[in-house]
């Protein structure tokens, strides 16, 4: 079988939802709705799974470019997470070892160590990359 030959069932799905690079909010919304409709099915055929994977890639590509978040410093990320969780400096003593270390990290006088980053990522259930 030719590697470029398209399965007729898959070709029919592609005709219903022609995939292309997403360039507008309307196109993104259309593909999100199509993906949602697929995900609501009880079970997907192999071709539907393939289309769902393709739509996911297109949506992720558009949204990654369109909604890219500004890069935060480790200190900004920590302050944000503390605020979101309603924490004060004293609540992080167990992670940093002392109140003065917490204060120095938050004020920017001290950098985070690998061990602290590991404990913070576990505490807040975020990737360690947040603190780099």
VOTOR-682362 format. One record per atom (N, C-alpha, C): residue number from 1; chain; atom name; z, x, y. Coordinates in steps of 0.02 Angstrom, whole numbers, plus 50000, padded with zeros to 5 digits. Atoms other than C-alpha are relative to their C-alpha. Example, Ala and Ser with C-alpha at 12.3 -4.5 7.8 and 13.67 -1.06 7.14 Angstrom:
2
1|A|N|50000|50045|49941 .
1|A|CA|50390|50615|49775 .
1|A|C|50000|50045|50060 .
2|A|N|49997|49958|49941 .
2|A|CA|50357|50684|49947 .
2|A|C|50037|49961|50055 .
***
This chain:
132
1|A|N|50000|50042|49941 .
1|A|CA|50000|50000|50000 .
1|A|C|50000|50044|50062 .
2|A|N|50005|49964|49937 .
2|A|CA|49957|50063|50174 .
2|A|C|50067|49995|50038 .
3|A|N|49936|50000|49965 .
3|A|CA|50114|50114|50269 .
3|A|C|49997|49960|50065 .
4|A|N|50006|50037|49938 .
4|A|CA|50046|50028|50425 .
4|A|C|49983|49926|49988 .
5|A|N|50014|50070|50015 .
5|A|CA|50003|49865|50336 .
5|A|C|50062|49958|50013 .
6|A|N|49944|50044|49983 .
6|A|CA|50111|49721|50396 .
6|A|C|50004|49943|49949 .
7|A|N|49986|50055|50046 .
7|A|CA|50186|49599|50272 .
7|A|C|49981|49935|50036 .
8|A|N|50023|50062|49968 .
8|A|CA|50107|49428|50308 .
8|A|C|50057|49956|50025 .
9|A|N|49943|50040|49977 .
9|A|CA|50277|49342|50320 .
9|A|C|50029|50030|50063 .
10|A|N|49975|49966|49940 .
10|A|CA|50336|49472|50445 .
10|A|C|49951|49991|50058 .
11|A|N|50051|50009|49948 .
11|A|CA|50171|49457|50540 .
11|A|C|50007|49931|50032 .
12|A|N|49991|50069|49974 .
12|A|CA|50202|49269|50557 .
12|A|C|50061|49997|50047 .
13|A|N|49941|49998|49956 .
13|A|CA|50376|49302|50629 .
13|A|C|49984|50036|50066 .
14|A|N|50020|49962|49940 .
14|A|CA|50303|49430|50750 .
14|A|C|49956|49958|50046 .
15|A|N|50042|50043|49960 .
15|A|CA|50176|49301|50807 .
15|A|C|50042|49948|50037 .
16|A|N|49956|50049|49968 .
16|A|CA|50317|49179|50846 .
16|A|C|50042|50032|50055 .
17|A|N|49959|49963|49952 .
17|A|CA|50421|49309|50938 .
17|A|C|49969|50069|50008 .
18|A|N|50034|49935|49993 .
18|A|CA|50303|49448|50993 .
18|A|C|50045|50051|50034 .
19|A|N|49955|49950|49970 .
19|A|CA|50410|49603|51022 .
19|A|C|49962|50044|50049 .
20|A|N|50027|49952|49951 .
20|A|CA|50380|49712|51174 .
20|A|C|50058|50029|50039 .
21|A|N|49948|49970|49959 .
21|A|CA|50477|49823|51290 .
21|A|C|50023|49949|50051 .
22|A|N|49972|50049|49954 .
22|A|CA|50593|49713|51393 .
22|A|C|50002|50030|50070 .
23|A|N|50003|49976|49931 .
23|A|CA|50566|49729|51580 .
23|A|C|50033|49953|50051 .
24|A|N|49969|50047|49953 .
24|A|CA|50655|49578|51656 .
24|A|C|50059|49965|49967 .
25|A|N|49943|50038|50024 .
25|A|CA|50813|49476|51640 .
25|A|C|49977|49941|49958 .
26|A|N|50026|50058|50037 .
26|A|CA|50709|49327|51582 .
26|A|C|49977|50020|49930 .
27|A|N|50021|49976|50066 .
27|A|CA|50630|49427|51442 .
27|A|C|50060|50017|49957 .
28|A|N|49939|49982|50037 .
28|A|CA|50800|49494|51392 .
28|A|C|50034|49937|49974 .
29|A|N|49968|50063|50019 .
29|A|CA|50873|49319|51389 .
29|A|C|49962|49968|49942 .
30|A|N|50042|50028|50053 .
30|A|CA|50727|49260|51281 .
30|A|C|50014|50035|49933 .
31|A|N|49987|49963|50062 .
31|A|CA|50756|49397|51153 .
31|A|C|50072|49991|49976 .
32|A|N|49930|50012|50019 .
32|A|CA|50945|49373|51156 .
32|A|C|50005|49932|49965 .
33|A|N|49999|50066|50032 .
33|A|CA|50919|49188|51117 .
33|A|C|49967|50000|49932 .
34|A|N|50034|49995|50065 .
34|A|CA|50796|49229|50978 .
34|A|C|50044|50035|49949 .
35|A|N|49955|49964|50045 .
35|A|CA|50918|49353|50902 .
35|A|C|50059|49956|49980 .
36|A|N|49944|50046|50014 .
36|A|CA|51060|49227|50917 .
36|A|C|49979|49948|49948 .
37|A|N|50025|50050|50048 .
37|A|CA|50954|49097|50826 .
37|A|C|49995|50029|49930 .
38|A|N|50003|49967|50065 .
38|A|CA|50923|49220|50685 .
38|A|C|50070|50009|49970 .
39|A|N|49932|49987|50024 .
39|A|CA|51107|49264|50674 .
39|A|C|50036|49937|49978 .
40|A|N|49968|50062|50019 .
40|A|CA|51154|49081|50656 .
40|A|C|49979|49975|49931 .
41|A|N|50022|50019|50067 .
41|A|CA|51058|49066|50493 .
41|A|C|50050|50022|49947 .
42|A|N|49953|49985|50054 .
42|A|CA|51160|49064|50334 .
42|A|C|49983|50067|49966 .
43|A|N|50021|49936|50028 .
43|A|CA|51059|49204|50257 .
43|A|C|49929|50015|50025 .
44|A|N|50064|49980|49972 .
44|A|CA|50911|49302|50320 .
44|A|C|49956|50031|49945 .
45|A|N|50047|49967|50044 .
45|A|CA|50755|49353|50228 .
45|A|C|49995|50073|50021 .
46|A|N|50010|49930|49983 .
46|A|CA|50708|49536|50225 .
46|A|C|49961|50006|50066 .
47|A|N|50041|49999|49939 .
47|A|CA|50578|49501|50360 .
47|A|C|50040|49979|50062 .
48|A|N|49957|50022|49944 .
48|A|CA|50704|49409|50470 .
48|A|C|50050|50054|50019 .
49|A|N|49955|49944|49986 .
49|A|CA|50826|49554|50453 .
49|A|C|49964|50055|50039 .
50|A|N|50040|49949|49966 .
50|A|CA|50688|49673|50506 .
50|A|C|49987|49980|50073 .
51|A|N|50011|50024|49932 .
51|A|CA|50648|49566|50658 .
51|A|C|50065|50003|50040 .
52|A|N|49935|49997|49966 .
52|A|CA|50833|49553|50702 .
52|A|C|50016|50072|50020 .
53|A|N|49989|49930|49984 .
53|A|CA|50846|49743|50695 .
53|A|C|49957|50022|50059 .
54|A|N|50046|49982|49946 .
54|A|CA|50694|49761|50807 .
54|A|C|50022|49969|50066 .
55|A|N|49977|50032|49938 .
55|A|CA|50758|49634|50934 .
55|A|C|50064|50033|50026 .
56|A|N|49938|49966|49980 .
56|A|CA|50927|49721|50935 .
56|A|C|49984|50065|50036 .
57|A|N|50020|49937|49967 .
57|A|CA|50844|49888|50977 .
57|A|C|49971|49987|50069 .
58|A|N|50030|50015|49935 .
58|A|CA|50743|49810|51117 .
58|A|C|50052|49978|50051 .
59|A|N|49946|50025|49956 .
59|A|CA|50894|49721|51191 .
59|A|C|50046|50058|50020 .
60|A|N|49955|49944|49985 .
60|A|CA|51005|49875|51178 .
60|A|C|49967|50049|50048 .
61|A|N|50036|49954|49956 .
61|A|CA|50872|49983|51261 .
61|A|C|49999|49973|50071 .
62|A|N|50002|50030|49934 .
62|A|CA|50852|49863|51407 .
62|A|C|50069|50001|50033 .
63|A|N|49933|50005|49971 .
63|A|CA|51038|49837|51432 .
63|A|C|50031|50068|50014 .
64|A|N|49974|49932|49987 .
64|A|CA|51080|50022|51419 .
64|A|C|49972|50027|50065 .
65|A|N|50031|49976|49938 .
65|A|CA|50957|50059|51558 .
65|A|C|50020|49959|50060 .
66|A|N|49988|50047|49945 .
66|A|CA|50995|49906|51664 .
66|A|C|50074|49997|50021 .
67|A|N|49929|50011|49987 .
67|A|CA|51184|49896|51649 .
67|A|C|50041|50063|49988 .
68|A|N|49964|49937|50011 .
68|A|CA|51232|50078|51639 .
68|A|C|50061|50004|50045 .
69|A|N|49938|49996|49962 .
69|A|CA|51412|50096|51693 .
69|A|C|50007|50068|50032 .
70|A|N|49989|49935|49970 .
70|A|CA|51459|50231|51815 .
70|A|C|50051|50039|49960 .
71|A|N|49955|49956|50038 .
71|A|CA|51546|50378|51737 .
71|A|C|50067|50004|50036 .
72|A|N|49933|49996|49972 .
72|A|CA|51734|50376|51764 .
72|A|C|50031|50067|49979 .
73|A|N|49963|49940|50018 .
73|A|CA|51845|50528|51768 .
73|A|C|50053|49981|49949 .
74|A|N|49947|50016|50048 .
74|A|CA|51977|50540|51631 .
74|A|C|50060|49966|50035 .
75|A|N|49944|50029|49962 .
75|A|CA|52109|50500|51763 .
75|A|C|49986|49928|50018 .
76|A|N|50019|50069|49983 .
76|A|CA|52014|50345|51821 .
76|A|C|50002|49955|49938 .
77|A|N|50000|50040|50062 .
77|A|CA|51992|50287|51642 .
77|A|C|50072|49984|49979 .
78|A|N|49930|50011|50018 .
78|A|CA|52178|50309|51606 .
78|A|C|50032|49949|50047 .
79|A|N|49972|50047|49951 .
79|A|CA|52227|50217|51766 .
79|A|C|49976|49929|49987 .
80|A|N|50028|50065|50015 .
80|A|CA|52110|50075|51723 .
80|A|C|50031|49969|49939 .
81|A|N|49971|50025|50062 .
81|A|CA|52176|50059|51546 .
81|A|C|50073|49981|50009 .
82|A|N|49930|50016|49987 .
82|A|CA|52355|50063|51606 .
82|A|C|50005|49933|50037 .
83|A|N|50000|50062|49961 .
83|A|CA|52319|49925|51732 .
83|A|C|49982|49940|49956 .
84|A|N|50022|50054|50044 .
84|A|CA|52226|49819|51603 .
84|A|C|50053|49980|49950 .
85|A|N|49948|50013|50050 .
85|A|CA|52372|49834|51482 .
85|A|C|50068|49987|50032 .
86|A|N|49937|50013|49965 .
86|A|CA|52505|49809|51615 .
86|A|C|50052|50054|49988 .
87|A|N|49954|49946|50015 .
87|A|CA|52582|49980|51584 .
87|A|C|50018|50040|50063 .
88|A|N|49977|49954|49947 .
88|A|CA|52682|50094|51697 .
88|A|C|50003|50070|49970 .
89|A|N|49998|49931|50024 .
89|A|CA|52698|50282|51686 .
89|A|C|50051|50010|49945 .
90|A|N|49947|49992|50050 .
90|A|CA|52860|50268|51588 .
90|A|C|49979|49976|49931 .
91|A|N|50023|50026|50064 .
91|A|CA|52766|50172|51452 .
91|A|C|49958|50051|49961 .
92|A|N|50042|49949|50033 .
92|A|CA|52663|50329|51413 .
92|A|C|50038|50064|49984 .
93|A|N|49960|49941|50014 .
93|A|CA|52806|50452|51392 .
93|A|C|49993|50022|49928 .
94|A|N|50007|49982|50071 .
94|A|CA|52790|50444|51203 .
94|A|C|49935|50036|49985 .
95|A|N|50064|49967|50010 .
95|A|CA|52609|50501|51218 .
95|A|C|50000|50070|50031 .
96|A|N|50001|49937|49963 .
96|A|CA|52639|50641|51344 .
96|A|C|50062|50043|49991 .
97|A|N|49941|49961|50013 .
97|A|CA|52814|50695|51297 .
97|A|C|50053|49999|50054 .
98|A|N|49951|50002|49946 .
98|A|CA|52895|50684|51468 .
98|A|C|49972|49960|50059 .
99|A|N|50020|50038|49941 .
99|A|CA|52892|50581|51627 .
99|A|C|49962|50044|50049 .
100|A|N|50033|49955|49953 .
100|A|CA|52840|50733|51729 .
100|A|C|49927|50014|49979 .
101|A|N|50068|49988|50024 .
101|A|CA|52688|50766|51618 .
101|A|C|49956|49939|50013 .
102|A|N|50038|50061|49986 .
102|A|CA|52633|50585|51634 .
102|A|C|49980|50000|50074 .
103|A|N|50012|50000|49928 .
103|A|CA|52648|50599|51823 .
103|A|C|49948|50052|50020 .
104|A|N|50047|49947|49984 .
104|A|CA|52553|50763|51830 .
104|A|C|49929|49983|49978 .
105|A|N|50066|50020|50025 .
105|A|CA|52409|50694|51725 .
105|A|C|49971|49946|50045 .
106|A|N|50024|50056|49960 .
106|A|CA|52396|50534|51826 .
106|A|C|49983|50022|50071 .
107|A|N|50014|49976|49932 .
107|A|CA|52402|50628|51991 .
107|A|C|49943|50051|50003 .
108|A|N|50055|49953|50002 .
108|A|CA|52268|50749|51933 .
108|A|C|50021|50073|50002 .
109|A|N|49975|49932|49998 .
109|A|CA|52378|50903|51933 .
109|A|C|49995|50035|49932 .
110|A|N|50003|49973|50067 .
110|A|CA|52362|50925|51746 .
110|A|C|49943|49966|49962 .
111|A|N|50054|50027|50041 .
111|A|CA|52214|50903|51627 .
111|A|C|50029|49972|49935 .
112|A|N|49980|50026|50065 .
112|A|CA|52228|50803|51467 .
112|A|C|49986|50052|49945 .
113|A|N|50012|49956|50058 .
113|A|CA|52248|50903|51306 .
113|A|C|49964|49960|49946 .
114|A|N|50033|50034|50056 .
114|A|CA|52153|50864|51147 .
114|A|C|50048|49953|49964 .
115|A|N|49950|50041|50034 .
115|A|CA|52312|50798|51067 .
115|A|C|50016|49937|50040 .
116|A|N|49986|50058|49958 .
116|A|CA|52347|50684|51215 .
116|A|C|49941|49951|49999 .
117|A|N|50059|50042|50003 .
117|A|CA|52168|50620|51213 .
117|A|C|49998|49962|49934 .
118|A|N|49999|50033|50065 .
118|A|CA|52184|50582|51028 .
118|A|C|50051|49943|49999 .
119|A|N|49948|50052|49999 .
119|A|CA|52347|50487|51054 .
119|A|C|49981|49942|50047 .
120|A|N|50021|50053|49953 .
120|A|CA|52277|50393|51205 .
120|A|C|49945|49956|49970 .
121|A|N|50054|50039|50030 .
121|A|CA|52120|50341|51111 .
121|A|C|50027|49953|49946 .
122|A|N|49969|50043|50051 .
122|A|CA|52228|50274|50969 .
122|A|C|50041|49945|50033 .
123|A|N|49957|50049|49966 .
123|A|CA|52348|50187|51089 .
123|A|C|49960|49944|50031 .
124|A|N|50041|50050|49965 .
124|A|CA|52210|50098|51186 .
124|A|C|49940|49976|49959 .
125|A|N|50056|50020|50044 .
125|A|CA|52087|50080|51040 .
125|A|C|49932|50011|50034 .
126|A|N|50064|49981|49968 .
126|A|CA|51947|50169|51133 .
126|A|C|49977|50067|49971 .
127|A|N|50027|49936|50023 .
127|A|CA|51835|50315|51092 .
127|A|C|50032|50057|50040 .
128|A|N|49974|49943|49962 .
128|A|CA|51906|50486|51139 .
128|A|C|49953|50021|50057 .
129|A|N|50049|49983|49948 .
129|A|CA|51745|50509|51241 .
129|A|C|50019|49971|50069 .
130|A|N|49979|50032|49937 .
130|A|CA|51822|50394|51373 .
130|A|C|50038|50050|50043 .
131|A|N|49956|49954|49964 .
131|A|CA|51938|50537|51421 .
131|A|C|49968|50069|50012 .
132|A|N|50034|49936|49987 .
132|A|CA|51807|50676|51434 .
132|A|C|49959|49995|50064 .
***
